[in-house]
């Protein structure tokens, strides 16, 4: 089965990439699979929200999910 998800990238993750991706994927795809597709190292992700909830990268995605990825943000 095919699922449709939205991936939102923030801050430096947008460099050389789109702000949003609308992806059609096979059921069983995980967040880690998306990171690999976008060439983002899991260690570079500070906040990973799936439908607004924080959690692990091994979570499987479902139709209609929204994945938001944030790198560490510096401040002073």
N, C-alpha and C positions, 0 to 999 in steps of 0.2 A: 504494500500500500504506500502511496505517496502522501507526504505531509507538506504543508506550507508553513514556514516560519519567517519571522522578521528578526534580523540581527542589527543592533544599533551600536555603533562604535563612538567612543568619546575621546577627547583630548588628542594625545599623540597617536592613538590608534588610527586616527583619520588621515595621517600623513601617508600619501600614496595609496589610499583606499577611499572607498565611498563612505558617507555617513551612515547609510542604511543599506542593507541587503535584504531582498525578498527572495527566499530560497525554496525550491521544491526539492525535497529530499526523501530518501527511503525511510520508512518507519524503522526505528531502532538506532537512528543516528544519535550520537551523544554530543554534548557540548565540546568535549575534547576533539571530536571529529571536525567540528566547526573551526576550532582554533587552528588545527592543522591546515584546513582549507584556506584560511586567511593568513597563514604563515605568522601566527602569533604564538610565542612561547608561553606556556601556562604560567611560568614563573613571573612573566611580565604583567599578569593580570592581578590588579589589586582588588577590584570588586567585580563579581560575576553574578548578575541578577537574572533569574529565569522567572518571568512574569512577576517581577518585583521582589522576588524572594532569593536571598543569598543561599549558596549551597555548593556542592562539589561538582567538579567538571565531568564526572562519569554519569551524570544524570542523562537519561534518554529524553529526547525531545518529542513533543506531541503536536498534532495539527493545531495551528493558531498560536503557538508559543511566541513570546517575545524575549529575546536574549539581549541583555545590555552588558557591554564590556568596558571597564574603566581601567586605565593604567594608574600607577601611583601618581599622586598629584603633589608637587612640591609647594612649599609655602614658606612664609617667613614672618 
